[in-house]
Amino acid sequence: MRVGWKKGEEAGQLPEDKKLLLAEIRRAHEQWVIASEHLNWVGVTEEIDYAVFAMAAAEKKYDMLLRQAKKLDWRDHTFYTG
């Protein structure tokens, strides 16, 4: 997964604050994907509640970090997953 830098720009060339934010965005996206997968496989009713809350929290964190990156004027950067 490549998140947060321009085409041809290496992560090592980013300022330290952007490197840290980029790492947080990657971790948050990974947590969101894991929570989503967990929700797909839960079977016990009590686990469903936990999985829904975990996924919602992970999604909110990911969204918050993307908004934070946007405030740092990362308009030209592509944030995508895949």
Residue frames as qw, qx, qy, qz and C-alpha x, y, z in Angstrom:
[[0.000, 0.891, 0.454, 0.000, 0.00, 0.00, 0.00],
 [0.409, 0.140, 0.010, 0.902, 1.30, 3.41, -0.94],
 [0.163, -0.859, -0.485, 0.005, -0.18, 6.33, 0.91],
 [0.293, -0.895, -0.164, 0.294, 0.59, 10.00, 1.02],
 [0.323, -0.563, 0.325, 0.688, 3.31, 11.08, -1.34],
 [0.504, 0.689, -0.152, -0.499, 3.52, 12.46, -4.83],
 [0.931, 0.345, 0.063, 0.103, 4.44, 10.34, -7.80],
 [0.652, 0.536, -0.254, 0.472, 8.19, 9.93, -7.81],
 [0.175, -0.717, 0.395, -0.547, 8.62, 11.32, -4.29],
 [0.612, -0.002, -0.757, 0.228, 10.18, 8.88, -1.85],
 [0.599, -0.723, -0.336, -0.074, 9.01, 8.63, 1.74],
 [0.705, -0.278, -0.149, 0.636, 12.56, 9.37, 2.88],
 [0.273, 0.301, 0.138, 0.903, 12.35, 12.85, 1.33],
 [0.340, -0.752, -0.418, -0.379, 9.35, 13.89, 3.42],
 [0.100, -0.592, 0.432, -0.673, 9.78, 16.12, 6.48],
 [0.134, 0.071, -0.914, 0.376, 9.78, 14.23, 9.77],
 [0.415, 0.166, 0.483, -0.752, 6.29, 15.36, 10.82],
 [0.705, 0.315, -0.249, -0.585, 4.84, 14.13, 7.53],
 [0.427, 0.249, -0.870, -0.003, 6.72, 10.82, 7.83],
 [0.095, 0.023, 0.826, -0.556, 5.18, 10.27, 11.26],
 [0.567, 0.285, 0.227, -0.739, 1.71, 11.18, 10.05],
 [0.619, 0.344, -0.568, -0.419, 2.10, 8.93, 7.03],
 [0.247, 0.133, -0.938, 0.204, 3.05, 6.02, 9.30],
 [0.298, 0.166, 0.643, -0.686, 0.00, 6.73, 11.48],
 [0.634, 0.334, -0.125, -0.686, -2.24, 6.82, 8.41],
 [0.515, 0.265, -0.792, -0.193, -0.90, 3.45, 7.28],
 [0.064, 0.003, -0.904, 0.422, -1.43, 1.91, 10.71],
 [0.433, 0.244, 0.399, -0.770, -4.93, 3.36, 10.99],
 [0.649, 0.312, -0.390, -0.574, -5.88, 2.01, 7.57],
 [0.395, 0.173, -0.902, 0.035, -4.53, -1.42, 8.49],
 [0.130, 0.100, 0.774, -0.612, -6.54, -1.38, 11.73],
 [0.559, 0.295, 0.080, -0.771, -9.65, -0.40, 9.80],
 [0.609, 0.273, -0.646, -0.370, -9.20, -3.26, 7.33],
 [0.232, 0.072, -0.928, 0.284, -8.63, -5.74, 10.15],
 [0.302, 0.180, 0.578, -0.736, -11.69, -4.51, 12.05],
 [0.625, 0.306, -0.198, -0.690, -13.77, -4.76, 8.88],
 [0.528, 0.206, -0.811, -0.146, -12.60, -8.34, 8.26],
 [0.015, -0.003, -0.857, 0.515, -13.31, -9.23, 11.88],
 [0.495, 0.217, 0.277, -0.794, -16.85, -7.94, 11.50],
 [0.643, 0.277, -0.499, -0.510, -17.34, -10.24, 8.51],
 [0.555, 0.134, -0.820, 0.041, -16.41, -13.31, 10.54],
 [0.211, -0.178, 0.667, -0.692, -17.98, -12.83, 13.98],
 [0.414, -0.238, -0.812, -0.335, -20.67, -15.25, 14.97],
 [0.334, -0.468, -0.704, 0.418, -21.54, -14.60, 18.59],
 [0.038, -0.883, -0.391, -0.257, -23.91, -11.70, 19.30],
 [0.465, -0.823, -0.001, 0.325, -21.62, -10.15, 21.90],
 [0.578, -0.188, 0.397, 0.688, -18.75, -10.18, 19.44],
 [0.303, 0.644, 0.501, 0.492, -20.84, -8.39, 16.82],
 [0.205, -0.961, -0.183, 0.015, -21.29, -5.37, 19.10],
 [0.554, -0.619, 0.276, 0.484, -17.56, -5.24, 19.79],
 [0.558, 0.137, 0.541, 0.614, -16.69, -5.65, 16.10],
 [0.174, 0.827, 0.419, 0.331, -19.06, -2.86, 15.05],
 [0.312, -0.940, 0.000, 0.138, -17.63, -0.46, 17.63],
 [0.627, -0.402, 0.400, 0.534, -14.04, -1.42, 16.76],
 [0.488, 0.396, 0.526, 0.573, -14.66, -0.85, 13.06],
 [0.014, 0.934, 0.297, 0.198, -16.38, 2.50, 13.67],
 [0.458, -0.824, 0.145, 0.300, -13.51, 3.65, 15.89],
 [0.624, -0.147, 0.485, 0.594, -10.88, 2.56, 13.35],
 [0.360, 0.636, 0.494, 0.471, -12.74, 4.31, 10.55],
 [0.157, -0.975, -0.157, -0.018, -13.02, 7.53, 12.57],
 [0.562, -0.629, 0.288, 0.454, -9.30, 7.47, 13.39],
 [0.568, 0.158, 0.538, 0.602, -8.37, 6.93, 9.74],
 [0.172, 0.823, 0.418, 0.344, -10.67, 9.75, 8.65],
 [0.349, -0.919, -0.026, 0.182, -9.29, 12.07, 11.33],
 [0.595, -0.409, 0.398, 0.566, -5.71, 11.43, 10.20],
 [0.455, 0.426, 0.536, 0.570, -6.60, 12.06, 6.55],
 [0.027, -0.945, -0.279, -0.169, -8.19, 15.37, 7.54],
 [0.510, -0.759, 0.168, 0.369, -5.04, 16.21, 9.50],
 [0.593, -0.034, 0.496, 0.633, -2.93, 15.49, 6.40],
 [0.267, 0.730, 0.470, 0.418, -5.20, 17.72, 4.35],
 [0.254, -0.957, -0.100, 0.094, -4.61, 20.56, 6.83],
 [0.558, -0.522, 0.371, 0.528, -0.87, 20.16, 6.20],
 [0.404, 0.720, -0.228, -0.516, -1.63, 21.11, 2.59],
 [0.371, -0.180, 0.872, 0.263, -1.22, 17.64, 1.16],
 [0.625, 0.523, 0.177, -0.552, -3.74, 18.48, -1.56],
 [0.513, 0.605, -0.517, -0.322, -1.44, 17.26, -4.31],
 [0.090, -0.309, 0.942, -0.100, -0.75, 13.99, -2.59],
 [0.693, -0.073, -0.523, -0.490, -2.73, 10.90, -3.34],
 [0.367, -0.239, 0.770, -0.464, -4.14, 9.01, -0.40],
 [0.801, 0.102, -0.331, -0.488, -5.38, 5.71, -1.58],
 [0.614, -0.334, 0.692, -0.180, -5.42, 2.16, -0.44],
 [0.883, 0.385, -0.090, -0.252, -4.80, -0.98, -2.32]]
